[in-house]
Amino acid sequence: MRFGLLYHHQLPRPWAEDSEERMLNESLDQITLADRLGFDYAWETEHHFMDEYSHSSAPEVVLAAAAARTKRIRLAHGIVSLPPGVNHPVRVAERLATLDLISGGRVDFGTGQGSTQLELEAFGVNRETKREQWEEAVEVITRLLTETPFTGHNGRFIDLPPRNVLPKPKQKPHPPMWVACSSPQTVETAARNGMGALSFAFISPEQAKERVDAYYETLASDECLPMGFSVNPNFALVLPFMCHQDEQVALDRGLDGAYFFAYSFMHYYVNGKHRPGVTDVTADFERMRHQLGFVRDLGDSALAAMDPKTRAERAALRRGIGTPEQLAEVIRAYEDAGVDQIIFQAQIGANKHEHVCEALELFAAEVMPEFEARREERDAAKQRRLEVPIKEALARKPHRSVDVSDYVTKAERPELAPRR
């Protein structure tokens, strides 16, 4: 079991002049502390134009700043939006390789198709083809990172002539690859593509076991055809987070943040109407929270009136919030289900920076050691189990490079050459 932190850089209103500056620097302080405490991953999402929900529009900049402040924690994109209109494959490859070098080989490459129409429309991305754009971009990026020179690509969405991308990453053949997953079907797609599964849904241990079993069964089968040049066999899931010796204090400090995260997600993805730069998501949350069940004690009658699916979703928001003993019990259940990493969301809603830091220190001191003690044995068992299937999967991967030995680019200003 590994432990990570996920940053959306949420910033509920009201905003002061220095709110974004303070929020970003507090996030970097938390990542620096997590590095010292032994957390394994710092994940940065990528979103655009999503007031209050996510101000994480330049994750590569934040991860570079984190690289300068840390020594061992892995620096992970969760995820890079890969439609070429949002991020051109050459720029993705260049940024990944540079970050990998300056961090000493600590980068993980989470990938995704992009999410809301609010974002994709602004970049001219057709939602109907975003999956195909993602697939083509993954192929091109992995080749850009591994071929010297890249031998060119002529596709539906991307045309690139032969070029040599510089620099190349420290990790060979390239940083470990993940893909965002929100359903059982996308988890199996991750396995077929040889990628780690980033499950961003707040699923129960029972749901996790079903998805983990399907993931590893598919990854070990003939269906696995890696999109990259290595296989990353890992299943990670996300939970809200707050830890305190007193359960009620943990709930006081963390539950409203989890509620705001869920509400703001619904606002952008499910049923909200948004006026860019104007809509006050926090005010809407406060007005609607009781009606939607985002309150600590709903009462028996309100609970009885709530449909089972919504009731389960609200209960899931408490799963990573509690005492060290409670969190250890929850994590054991996910460990038994075969989950490889728990990614905590602590910097959400109006959660206070000092409370997040206190929770990280307590969790590292009282919960993490138990799981670290079992890590080496579990890793070795997984490696033995998957060694042959991974080797066979990589042998099935087709190679698309071609001979470009006669390809030459011409100088731009031949008239400046000395005359003979």
N, C-alpha and C positions, 0 to 999 in steps of 0.2 A: 504493500500500500504506500502510495506517495500522496503528498498533500500540496495543494497549490492555492493561489489566490487569483481571483478573476476581477479585472477592473473594467467597468463601463464608464467610470468617471461621471457618476450621477451627480446632479447639482440641482436639487429642488429650489424653487423660488421661496423667498425673495432673494435677489442677487445684489451684492455690493460690487463696487468697482474692482475689488481684488479677489472676488469669489473664485474665479477660475484659476488664478495664479495660486491661491492658497490650497485649493482642492488638488491640483496637480502635484504640488510640492508635498502635501500630506501623503498622497499616494506613494510618491517616491520614498518618503520616510518610512512608510509601512513596508514597502518592498525591501528596503535596506535592513530593517529590523527582522523581517522574515528570513532574509539571507543569513543573518547572524544566528537566528534561532533554529535553523535547520529545515525550514520549509523547502520544498523541492522545486516548485514552479511559480513564476509570476506570469499570468496570462493577461494580454491586452486585447480587447475587442476592437473592431473598427465599425464605426457608424458615422453618419453624416446627417446634419440638419435636424437632429432629434432633441429639441430643447428639453432639458431637465433629465430625460431618460439616459442619454449618453452624449458626453462631450469628448469622446475618444475618437477624434477624427484623424489623428496622426500617431498611431500606435508605434510606428518605427522610431519616432523621435523620443517618446517616453521610454521605450525599451533601450535605446542607446544611452539615455541618461541613467537608466537603472544599471546598465552594464558598467558604467564608470564608477558606480557606488557599491557594487557587489562583487563577490568572489566566486560563489558556487551555485547559487540558485539559477535554474534554467529560465531563459527568457523566451516566452512563447507567444506567438501570434494566435489569437483565438477569436476571430480569424482574419486573414487577409481576403478582402472581397476581390475575386479574380476576373469578373468580366472585364475585358480589355479597356472598355470605356471608363472604368473606375481606376484600374491599376494596370498599366501596360506591362506585359510579361517581362520585358527587358528590365524595367525599373524595379519590379518585384525581385528578380534574380540578383540585380546589383545590390539592392538594399539588404537582402537576406545574407549574401556572402560577406558584405562589409560588416554587418552586425555580428556575424558568426566569428569573424576574425578578431574584432576588437573585444569580444566577450570571451575569447579563448575556447570557442566551440560549444557555446551554451544555448544555441538557438533551436527552437522547435517551430515548425511551419504549419500552422493550422490554416486550412483552406475553406472557402465557402463560395456560394453563388451570388452573394448579395441578398438583401432581404426585402425591405419595403419599397412600394412604388414611390414613396416620398424620396427615397434615395436614388433608386435606379433611374427614374424618369429624368432626374436632373443631370445624369451622366449619359443620357441617350441610350440606355440599355433596355432592350426588349425583354420583358419578363417571360415571354413565351419561349425564348431561346437561351435563357440564362444558364440552364444546366449544360447545354451543349457548349456554351462559351466557357464555362468552368472546366469542362473536360479537355477542351482544346488548350486552354491556358495552362493547365497542370502539365500536360505533355510537353509543351514548349518550355516552360520554366525549368522542369527537371533536366531537359536536354541542355538548356542554356547554362545550367550549373555544372554539368558534367562533361560536355563536349569541348574539345580544344582543337579546332574552332567548332562552334555551332554550325552545322552544315546547311541550315536554312529550313524554312517551313512555308508551304503554300496551302492555306486552309480556308475554311468558310469565314472565320472571323479574324484570323491573324495571318499576315504575310510578312515574313522576315527573310532577308537575304543572309548569306553566310557572314557571320561576325564572330569575334572572340570576346565574350563577356568577361570583364575584369572588375573586381578580383574574383577568384574562385573561393568557395567556402572552406573553412578548416575541417569540418566534418565531411567524411567521404562515405558514400558518393555525394550526399547532400544532407541537410538537416532532416531529422525525423518529421514525417508528414502525418497530419491529422485532417479530418473533415468534420464539419459541424453536422450533428445528427439531432433530429427532433422527433423521430418516430422509429418503430421497429424496422420498417422498411429501409430507412436511411442508414440504420446501424448495420444491416446486412450488406448494403451497398459499400459502406466503409470497409468491411471485411473483404468483399470481392475485389476492391481496389488496393488491398494491402496497406490500408491506412489505419491509424489510430482513430477510435470513435470518440468524438466530443459530444456527449449527450447533454444538451443544454436544458432539457426538461427536468423538472423536479420529480423524479420517479422514486417509488418505494423500493426497498430491498427485494421484495417479491417481483416487481416489474423489472428491476435491474437483473435479477438472476435469469429471467427469460431472455432478455436482450443480450446479456453476456454469453449465455450458452449458444444462442444463435450466431453471435459474432464469431466466437472461436470455432464453432462447427464449420461455418462457411470459410473462415480464413484457412482452416486446415484441409479444405476440400479442393477438388480440381476447379472449382468456380473461381478461386482466387487468381486474378491476373493483375499483378501490381501495376499501378499507374506510374510510380516512381521506380528508382533503381535500387531501392531497399524496401523492406517490409517493417512496419512499426506496429507490432501486436500489442495494443493497449486499449483499454476501455476506461474512460474517465466520465464522471458525472458531476453536476453542480448542485450545491446546497447553499442556502442562506447561512450566515454564521454570526454567532455571538456566544461567548463563554464567560461564565462567572460562577463562583462557588455557591451563590444563592440563585436558584432558578428564577425567582421573581425578578431579580435585578437583571439577569440575562434577558428575560422577556421585555422588561422595561427598556433596555438599551438597544435591543435588536429587532423586535418584532415589527415595529412600525416601519423600519427600513425595508424589511421583507415585504410588507404590505404595499409600500409605495412602489417597490420594484415591480411587483405583480400588476398593480394598477396601471403604472406607466407603460408596461409592456402591452397590456390590453388596449390602452389608448392608441398606440401606434400600430398595433398588429391586428386588432380585433374589431373594435367598435367606436373608436374615437374620431372626432372631427377636429382638425388642427389648423390653426392660422399661424403660419411660421412667424416666430418672434413675438407673437401676441398672446396665444393661448396660455393660460396659467394652469399647468397640469396639477400643481400642488393644490390650488384652490378647488379644482374639480375633484381631486382625490378626497379632500376633506368633506366636500359636499355629498359625495356619493359613497363614502366608505362603509357606512352602516348598512345602506341598502344592498351593497355588494358583499357584505360579510367580512370586510377588512377591519374588524374590531376584535379586541381580545376576548371579551365575554359577550357572545351574541344572545345568550339566553336559550332556554330549552325550546320555546315555541319557534323562534327564528331558525334554530338548527333543524328542527323537525320539518320546517317548510322548505329548506334548502335541498336541491336535488343532490343525489349521492356523489356525482362527479365533482360538483362545486365544493361540497363538504370535504371531499378527499383533497382537493387542491388547496383549500385553506389550511387544512391540517398539515400538509406537506411543508408549508412555509415555516413551521415551528421545528422541523426535524433537525436542523443544524444549530438550534439555539437552546442552550441549557447549561447544566453543570458539567464539569469534566467527566463525571461518572456517566451521566446521561449521553454525552457525545461519544464516549468510548463504546457504550452499548450499541448505539446506532451504527458506528463505523464497523464494529465487529460483524454486524448483520450484512453490511455491504461487502466486507472482506470475504465472508462466507459465500456470498453470491458471486464472487470472482472479480469484483471491481478492482481495477489497478490504481486508480487515483481519485481522490475526492478534491474537488476544486471549490473552495469556499468563496462566497460573495459577502464580504464584510463592508466594503465601501459602497453602500447602497442607501438610498433615501437620505435622511438627515442624521444617520449614525455619526456619532462624535468620534473624531480622530483619536482622542485619548482613550476612549472606551475600546476601540478597535485594537490599539496597541496593547492594552491590558489583557484583552482576550487572547491575542496571539501569544503573549508571554505565558499565560496560564495554560493554554492548550499545549504549547511546546513542552512545558515542564511536566504536565501531569497526564497527557494523553498520548502524545507522539511516541515516547519511548517503547511502549508495549508493541506498537506496530512496526517500529524500526527493528526490533529484536527478531521479528519473523521474516523480515524482508529478504535477506540473502537466501534463505532456504527456499522461499516461495519463488524467487526469481530464477534460481537454478532449476527448480522443477519445471517451470514454464519453458525455459530455454530447451531443456531436454525434450519436452513434449512437442515443441514446435520446430526444432532444428531441421528435420527432414522436410516437413511440409513447406517451410519457408524456402528452403533450397530448391524444391521442385517448382514452387510458384515463380521464383525468379527465373528459372530456366524456361518458363513458358512465355516470358515477356519478349515481344518482338523488338528488334532494334531498327530504328528508322533513320539513322544517319546515312549519308551517301558520300561518295567520293567528290570532294571539291578541291582537289589538289591543283587544278588548273584555274581556280577562281582568283582573280586579282582585282583590287580596287585601284583606281587611278588618282593621282594627286590632283588637288583642286586648282592649283596655280602653276601649271607647267611653265608659264612665261617667266617665272622667277628663277628657274634653273639656270645655272651658268652656261653661257654659250661656249661651244667648242670650236 
